[in-house]
């Protein structure tokens, strides 16, 4: 009789837990779908070829986001060119070369702490360190984003390096390969999917960043080349969204930019999934 009572209570408990989990999943999915559809429905009708292929003209009251698109591309390229060598190199050193475990633990803890700092604080630091020395420009924003994304690249690469079996390293050492040769020819090819995935996810964070860039990159909508653009103020798509929505009241343009950013985010996440599946299939062959 006691066992039947316990079994009955367990069934009720499992049913309650499953119900709560189902409700949580439905609510979360509904919020995501609602947000996506709301932005897409509001934004897609406002996207036009003129909007994405021209620059603003205040004389004719024309609105164009081509400079903002280019500024976003410039800041993504500049940030990745700096943060990838630093992040991957730091991860390789900490995982493969560092012998002081206490130092490694301190650096990893510092990286995890940096990952949780609000972006507005990075913006203030970037303004004091970079904008005051080189002026408000795309490069100052890129250097600020380097500091923001360095922990992500470093920790992602570290975890990928740790997935490579130790027997691979020992086998390469047994064949007479040196340390760097083992890292270059055995370890890195075995974890390249994690490095690429971390890179793609960092691009997504760069695209979605606005608070830090408000203090460092500026609000300008000028159309510049790559070299000139890096040394000039420029608004990225997220900053332009803020300017058009908050300062100018152009909510149609703001929703159009939001829809573009939403589609880019989906594309980036899909690319990360494709890369991960590709290398998983390649390893299994």
N, C-alpha and C positions, 0 to 999 in steps of 0.2 A: 504493500500500500504506500509506504514511504517512497519507494523507488518510482512509482507511478506519479506521485505528487511532484517529486524533483524533476522527472522527465517532462511533466506538463509545464512547470515553471520555466524550464529551459527552452521549451518550444515557444512559449510566449515571449521570453527574453529575446530569442533569435528573431522572431517575427517583428518585435519592436525595433531591434537594431537594423534589420533589413529595411523596414519601412522608413526609418529616419535616414538611412543612407540613400535610399531611392529618392526621398524628398529633397535631400541636399543636392544630389546629382541633377535632378530635374530643375531645381531653382538656379543652380550655377549655370547649367546649359542654357536655360531660358534667358538669363541675364546676358550671356555672351551673344546669343543669337539676336536678342532684341537690340543690343548695342550695335552689332554689326549691321543689321538690316536698317536700323534707324539712320546710321551715318551714310550707308550706301544709298538709301532712298532719297535722303536729303541732299547728298552730294553729287551723285551721278548726273542728274539733270543740269547741274551748273557747270559741268566740265565741258569745255569747248576747245577746239584747236587754237583759237585766238588766245584763250586764257593761258594755255601751256606753251605757246610758241612765241609770245611777245613779252616785252618789258612794260612796266607801267608808264603811262603818259598822263601827267597831271593836267596838261593843257587840254587834251581831248577827253579827259576823265576815263581813259582806258585802263583796265586792270589786267596785268599779265604777270605770271609767276615763273617765267623762264629764268630770270636771275636767281630766284630762290631755289629752283631745281638744280641749277649749275652750282650754286653755293653749297647745296647739300652734297652733291657729288664731290666737290673739292674737299670738303671737310672730312668726308668718309675716306677718300684716298690719302689725304695727309695724315689722318689719325692712324690708319692701318699701316702705313709705311713706317711709322715710328713705333707703334705699340706691339706689332707682331715680332720684330726682332728682340725687343726688350722682354716681352712676356714669355716667348718660347725659350729664349736664352736663359732667363732666370729659372724657368721650370726645369730645363735640362740640368743646370748647375745644381739646383737644390735636390733633384732626384738622383742624379747619376754621379755627381762629383763631391758634393758637400759631405763632410765626415762629422761635423759638429752637429749632432742631433738637436741640441738645445737651441742653437741658432736657427736651424730649420723650423723648429716649432714656433719660435718667436716671429719669424718672417711670415709663416703661414697664418698665425693668429692676427698679425698686423694686416695681411691681405684680406682676411675675412672681415675684419673690422672696417677696412676701407670700403668693402662692398656694401656695407649697410649704412654708410654716411649719406644723408640727403644731398641731392644734386645741387641744391641752392648753395650749400656750403662750399662745394667744389667751385661754383661760380664766383663766390667771394674770394676764395684763395686764388683762382685763376686771374681775377681782376687785379689783385695785388701783385702777383708774381709776374704775369705775362703782359697784361694790358698796360700796366704802368711803365713797362720797359720797352715794348714794341708797339704800343698803341692798340686801340680796339680794331681787331682784324680777324679774318678767318683763321690765321695761324695761331693766334692766341686762343681761340676756341678749340682748335684741334689739339693743342698741347694740354688744355684742360681736360678734354675728353680722353687723352692718353692716360692721364692719372686715374680717371674714372674707370677705364676699361682694362687697365693693366692687371688688377687682381683677377678679373674674369678670365682673361687669356692665360694668365699664369696658373691659376688653379685648375682650369679645364685641361691644360696641357699636362700638368702634374698627374692628374687622375688618369689621363690616357697613357702616360708613360708607365704608370704602375700596373696597368693591365697587361703589359708585355711580360710573358713568363720569364722568370729568372734563368730558366734552363737555356733560353735562346742566347742570353749574354754569356753564360758559362761555356756553351758550345763554341761560340765565336772566339772567346778567349783561348779555349783549348786548341783552336786552329792557328793561334799565333797572332790574331788581330789585336791592334792597340785599342785603347779606350775610346778615342774619338772615332775610329773606324767602326767599332761596334755600335756606337750611338748613331752614327750617320747611316750605316748600311743595314742594321738589324733593328734597333730600337725605334727610330723615327718612322721607317716605313710601316712598322707594326702598329703605330698609333696615329697615323696621319689623319684618320677619320675624325678623331677627337679634336685635333688641332684645327681642322677645317670647320668643324661644327662650332667650336668656340669662336672662330673668326666670323662666321656667318651670324651667330647670335650677337656678337659685338656690333656688327653692322646694324642689326635691328635696334640695339640700344642707342647707337649714334643717331639713327634716323628719328627716334622718338624723343631725343633730348631737347629741352628748350630752356629750362631754368638756368643751367650753367652758361648757355650761349647768350642769354639776355645781357649778362654782365661782360662778356668777353668778345663776342663776334659782332655785335651791333644789330641795327635794324635796317641797313641800307638795302635798296632794291636795284643797285646798279649792275649793269651787265659787263663783266670783266672776263678776261682770259684766265687760265689757271695760275700763272706766275703772278700776274697783277692782282688776281682775286685773293690769293693767300695773304697779301699785304694790305688789303683793303677791307673796310667794314662790309659785312654782308649778312642778310637774313636767310636762314635755312627755312625749309618748309614749315617746321614746327613754330619757329619764331614768327614767320609770316602769318601763320594761322592765328597766333595771339594778336598780332598787330591788326589784322583785318577784322577780327571779331571784337577785340576790346577797344582799340583806339579809333577805328574807322566805322565800325558798325556794319561791315559788309559780311553778313552772316552767310549769304549764298556762296561767296568765295571761300569763306572759312570752312564750310561743309564740303566744298569741292576739294580743298586741300586735305581735309580729314579723310575723305574717301580715298584719295590717292595714297596717303600714308597707310591706311588700313589695307589696301590692296598690296602695297609694297611689303608690309609686315607679313601678310599671308604668303606672299611669294618667297620671302626670306625663310620663313619656317618650313615651307615645302621644300626649298632647296636644301636646308639642313637635314630634313628627313631623307631626301633622295641620296645625299652624300653618305649618310649613315648606312642606309640599305645597300648601297653600291659596294662599300668596303666590307660589309658583313658577308655579302655574297662572294666577294673576291677572296676573303679569308677561308670561306667554307669550301671553295673549289679545290 
